[in-house]
Amino acid sequence: MTDGATHVRTNRARWNEISDDYQRLNGPQIRQQAFTGDISWGLWEIPESRLGVLGEVAGRDVLEMGCGGGQWSTALVRRGARAVGLDLSERQLLHSRRLAADTGLTFPLVQASAEAVPFADASFDIVFADHGAFSFADPLRAVPEAARVLRPGGLLAFSHVSPIYEITVRPGRNAPGTRLTRDYFGLRLVAEADGLVSMNLPYGSWIRLFRDSGLIVEDLLEPRPPASTGDMPAAEVSDAGGSTRERAEASAPERGDEAWAHRWPSECIWRLRKPTR
């Protein structure tokens, strides 16, 4: 599979088409963090201060894979990181440049596929995405690329839609259900109702891919919506042996799926480490 693969061309064209609507509908809820530096993960907006996924970023070289409108990278620059934003869509990068003009905080922006990252080996201390490139790039290429550009001891952290959520969504629909409707072992390339091609893997395939890429699984978080009563934990942690999918209409899973997400995992956040030797 090459950088000119059909899904790469499709996702680039589709993101260029929907970028303005996506930023108009979803930008306000994530734009604030660019001005405060108080970042949060996923649709349910669980604060980084609570999850501790990235840890200290000041003075670190950080690559955001699928930076979109640049809200996350801008927040990290505000917190002292040396950030670089990579995105497949030139229209999304235009929104990043507009945010830079508004905040006065600039960082390098690169248009490229996460499947062929244009950086030298061992260039970054942290590579991350909150429902970014790892949701739309072939993981069998994107994960090894992320591992390649990490320095020894570096961190890879990214969120994506849970495979469990994926297999309850009927083809042509965006909402999950309570029955299994998709092939669990056929999640690598999924044609979505919005015209995008999303990517996922069974849990075992993710873990084997991380191992084959020389990465160690430190954590797997499965965030849940905060309970209105305050008595339900915001995140459940699974022992795995060791940014919700972006759409123009609304982030997915939809906020109407909140009741579903209290019972079953709608999102995953992986935290992985490149060994020092």
Secondary structure as UniProt FT lines:
FT   TURN            3..4
FT   HELIX           6..36
FT   STRAND          40..41
FT   TURN            42..45
FT   STRAND          46..47
FT   HELIX           48..51
FT   TURN            58..59
FT   STRAND          61..65
FT   TURN            68..69
FT   HELIX           71..78
FT   TURN            79..80
FT   STRAND          82..87
FT   HELIX           90..103
FT   STRAND          109..111
FT   TURN            114..115
FT   TURN            121..122
FT   STRAND          124..130
FT   HELIX           133..135
FT   HELIX           139..149
FT   STRAND          150..161
FT   HELIX           163..166
FT   TURN            167..168
FT   TURN            171..172
FT   HELIX           184..186
FT   STRAND          190..191
FT   TURN            193..194
FT   STRAND          197..198
FT   HELIX           203..212
FT   TURN            213..214
FT   STRAND          216..223
FT   TURN            228..229
FT   STRAND          235..238
FT   HELIX           255..257
FT   HELIX           258..263
FT   STRAND          267..273
//
